[in-house]
């Protein structure tokens, strides 16, 4: 996963200085725009400097289409929100955009976004054509989500947080003392593609084998369920679960497990086993103060969290004086990406 920002240091510092000067004299509220550009929807929000969304608008992405067309939609949506809130462009401190792809940390160029069918797009430059006086920041969408949770969500009382988004695949990011971790290359972390050696040799979409993502994602849960139902054991899952097309709903697995269904409980136990291995690896590598789970699977709640916490505690390194960090569910939902994108301009500042 990649995260970066792109704005000239002089322009941003000048703009920020002007804002602080006005705010100190008149207690003026500042606003930023957060854009969550997804493969299905574009969500644009106005976020105030207390990190709250004051207005938002969702429009269809309608990919594939040109980057210029996407930016026109974003800019028009920004204009609509400003009009609705009786604000002007001069009230904006920054624009931040989260994108589902790889971003060059030096230039802000989107290098590749598979779901948008785009390569080598300079979104900051395109947005500045419509808003020339507003600094523009860009980051990977998963890192925007964890940054939003760190600033305004479930992790706001912690110095660091590592978040995993458990969906069709596994994304995530790490924030420490108000700064997104990018690594030496600036391209962030890919927790879903750490190797979990099982001997199963299951291919991952990244081209490698036995990544955490092939076990602890919706795809992994679907495969485990299919394997479990190949036997003759009695289970309510046979009447609830469908494997046709995109109709598989992971919620049924957790519901059946909470009802005591033996097969569902077995599937859940296997899923938790692999996820706990991944979390244990991340804990000893990054030592986060908190682990957050987001994405569709996180909606399972305590039926997932309680056995997961117990299993992670069992994997604590022998002799380790530190208990495992708390594991919680993210609480901003889809708002996390918008808030995180809008607040990218604050990254690295003291909180």
HUBEL-V62074 format. One record per residue. N is the residue number from 1. RES is the residue in three letters. SS is DSSP state (~ for helix, > for strand, _ for the rest). PSI is psi in whole degrees, 0 to 359 (none if undefined). Layout:
# HUBEL-V62074
((N:RES:SS:PSI) (N:RES:SS:PSI))
This chain:
# HUBEL-V62074
((1:UNK:_:144) (2:UNK:_:142) (3:UNK:>:140) (4:UNK:_:170) (5:UNK:_:158) (6:UNK:_:109) (7:UNK:_:144) (8:UNK:_:138) (9:UNK:~:319) (10:UNK:~:313) (11:UNK:~:316) (12:UNK:~:316) (13:UNK:~:320) (14:UNK:~:312) (15:UNK:~:316) (16:UNK:~:321) (17:UNK:~:318) (18:UNK:~:319) (19:UNK:~:312) (20:UNK:~:319) (21:UNK:~:314) (22:UNK:~:316) (23:UNK:~:320) (24:UNK:~:327) (25:UNK:~:328) (26:UNK:~:10) (27:UNK:_:45) (28:UNK:_:133) (29:UNK:_:136) (30:UNK:_:152) (31:UNK:>:149) (32:UNK:>:156) (33:UNK:>:131) (34:UNK:>:131) (35:UNK:>:123) (36:UNK:>:101) (37:UNK:>:109) (38:UNK:_:172) (39:UNK:_:336) (40:UNK:_:316) (41:UNK:>:154) (42:UNK:>:122) (43:UNK:>:124) (44:UNK:>:132) (45:UNK:>:149) (46:UNK:>:124) (47:UNK:>:130) (48:UNK:>:176) (49:UNK:_:3) (50:UNK:_:9) (51:UNK:_:34) (52:UNK:_:142) (53:UNK:>:121) (54:UNK:>:340) (55:UNK:>:151) (56:UNK:>:160) (57:UNK:>:136) (58:UNK:>:133) (59:UNK:>:158) (60:UNK:>:140) (61:UNK:_:319) (62:UNK:_:42) (63:UNK:_:150) (64:UNK:_:141) (65:UNK:_:172) (66:UNK:_:156) (67:UNK:~:322) (68:UNK:~:320) (69:UNK:~:320) (70:UNK:~:317) (71:UNK:~:322) (72:UNK:~:317) (73:UNK:~:315) (74:UNK:~:312) (75:UNK:~:318) (76:UNK:~:322) (77:UNK:~:320) (78:UNK:~:313) (79:UNK:~:319) (80:UNK:~:315) (81:UNK:~:318) (82:UNK:~:317) (83:UNK:~:317) (84:UNK:~:326) (85:UNK:_:6) (86:UNK:_:45) (87:UNK:_:165) (88:UNK:_:171) (89:UNK:~:329) (90:UNK:~:346) (91:UNK:~:354) (92:UNK:>:131) (93:UNK:>:327) (94:UNK:>:167) (95:UNK:>:130) (96:UNK:>:141) (97:UNK:>:131) (98:UNK:>:129) (99:UNK:>:145) (100:UNK:_:67) (101:UNK:_:191) (102:UNK:>:126) (103:UNK:>:136) (104:UNK:_:122) (105:UNK:_:343) (106:UNK:_:324) (107:UNK:_:342) (108:UNK:_:8) (109:UNK:_:130) (110:UNK:>:114) (111:UNK:>:321) (112:UNK:>:129) (113:UNK:>:100) (114:UNK:~:312) (115:UNK:~:343) (116:UNK:~:354) (117:UNK:_:40) (118:UNK:>:145) (119:UNK:>:144) (120:UNK:>:63) (121:UNK:>:130) (122:UNK:_:80) (123:UNK:~:319) (124:UNK:~:317) (125:UNK:~:319) (126:UNK:~:320) (127:UNK:~:327) (128:UNK:~:339) (129:UNK:~:328) (130:UNK:~:330) (131:UNK:_:72) (132:UNK:_:339) (133:UNK:_:7) (134:UNK:_:125) (135:UNK:_:141) (136:UNK:>:131) (137:UNK:>:152) (138:UNK:>:146) (139:UNK:>:162) (140:UNK:>:143) (141:UNK:~:325) (142:UNK:~:322) (143:UNK:~:328) (144:UNK:~:320) (145:UNK:~:314) (146:UNK:~:326) (147:UNK:~:321) (148:UNK:~:316) (149:UNK:~:324) (150:UNK:~:320) (151:UNK:~:322) (152:UNK:~:3) (153:UNK:_:219) (154:UNK:_:340) (155:UNK:_:14) (156:UNK:_:345) (157:UNK:_:9) (158:UNK:_:150) (159:UNK:_:336) (160:UNK:>:155) (161:UNK:>:141) (162:UNK:>:125) (163:UNK:>:137) (164:UNK:>:129) (165:UNK:>:113) (166:UNK:>:96) (167:UNK:_:222) (168:UNK:_:322) (169:UNK:_:200) (170:UNK:>:121) (171:UNK:>:189) (172:UNK:>:179) (173:UNK:>:174) (174:UNK:>:130) (175:UNK:>:132) (176:UNK:>:122) (177:UNK:_:54) (178:UNK:_:22) (179:UNK:>:131) (180:UNK:>:130) (181:UNK:_:125) (182:UNK:_:347) (183:UNK:_:177) (184:UNK:_:328) (185:UNK:_:346) (186:UNK:_:4) (187:UNK:_:11) (188:UNK:_:197) (189:UNK:_:157) (190:UNK:_:75) (191:UNK:~:332) (192:UNK:~:346) (193:UNK:~:21) (194:UNK:_:148) (195:UNK:>:130) (196:UNK:_:99) (197:UNK:_:116) (198:UNK:_:342) (199:UNK:_:357) (200:UNK:_:334) (201:UNK:_:58) (202:UNK:_:127) (203:UNK:>:141) (204:UNK:_:158) (205:UNK:_:343) (206:UNK:_:351) (207:UNK:_:353) (208:UNK:_:190) (209:UNK:>:147) (210:UNK:_:40) (211:UNK:>:156) (212:UNK:~:324) (213:UNK:~:329) (214:UNK:~:351) (215:UNK:_:319) (216:UNK:_:32) (217:UNK:_:179) (218:UNK:~:322) (219:UNK:~:317) (220:UNK:~:317) (221:UNK:~:323) (222:UNK:~:316) (223:UNK:~:316) (224:UNK:~:322) (225:UNK:~:317) (226:UNK:~:317) (227:UNK:~:318) (228:UNK:~:325) (229:UNK:_:357) (230:UNK:_:346) (231:UNK:_:191) (232:UNK:_:7) (233:UNK:_:142) (234:UNK:_:132) (235:UNK:_:145) (236:UNK:_:345) (237:UNK:~:333) (238:UNK:~:330) (239:UNK:~:347) (240:UNK:~:328) (241:UNK:_:135) (242:UNK:_:142) (243:UNK:_:10) (244:UNK:_:124) (245:UNK:_:230) (246:UNK:_:18) (247:UNK:_:352) (248:UNK:_:127) (249:UNK:_:111) (250:UNK:_:338) (251:UNK:~:325) (252:UNK:~:329) (253:UNK:~:313) (254:UNK:~:323) (255:UNK:~:315) (256:UNK:~:322) (257:UNK:~:320) (258:UNK:~:338) (259:UNK:_:356) (260:UNK:_:10) (261:UNK:_:127) (262:UNK:~:316) (263:UNK:~:316) (264:UNK:~:320) (265:UNK:~:322) (266:UNK:~:318) (267:UNK:~:314) (268:UNK:~:317) (269:UNK:~:319) (270:UNK:~:318) (271:UNK:~:313) (272:UNK:~:322) (273:UNK:~:311) (274:UNK:~:319) (275:UNK:~:322) (276:UNK:~:323) (277:UNK:~:314) (278:UNK:~:316) (279:UNK:~:319) (280:UNK:~:316) (281:UNK:~:317) (282:UNK:~:324) (283:UNK:~:315) (284:UNK:~:339) (285:UNK:~:318) (286:UNK:~:341) (287:UNK:_:52) (288:UNK:_:154) (289:UNK:_:341) (290:UNK:>:146) (291:UNK:>:129) (292:UNK:>:142) (293:UNK:>:129) (294:UNK:>:188) (295:UNK:_:172) (296:UNK:~:322) (297:UNK:~:331) (298:UNK:~:341) (299:UNK:~:350) (300:UNK:~:334) (301:UNK:_:220) (302:UNK:~:334) (303:UNK:~:334) (304:UNK:~:315) (305:UNK:~:319) (306:UNK:~:309) (307:UNK:~:331) (308:UNK:~:315) (309:UNK:~:317) (310:UNK:~:318) (311:UNK:~:319) (312:UNK:~:320) (313:UNK:~:325) (314:UNK:~:338) (315:UNK:_:3) (316:UNK:_:137) (317:UNK:_:135) (318:UNK:_:130) (319:UNK:_:357) (320:UNK:_:127) (321:UNK:_:349) (322:UNK:_:132) (323:UNK:_:162) (324:UNK:_:152) (325:UNK:_:159) (326:UNK:>:143) (327:UNK:>:118) (328:UNK:>:167) (329:UNK:>:139) (330:UNK:_:151) (331:UNK:_:1) (332:UNK:_:346) (333:UNK:_:223) (334:UNK:_:344) (335:UNK:~:337) (336:UNK:~:316) (337:UNK:~:322) (338:UNK:~:313) (339:UNK:~:316) (340:UNK:~:318) (341:UNK:~:316) (342:UNK:~:329) (343:UNK:_:11) (344:UNK:~:331) (345:UNK:~:342) (346:UNK:~:355) (347:UNK:_:133) (348:UNK:_:347) (349:UNK:_:154) (350:UNK:_:143) (351:UNK:_:none))
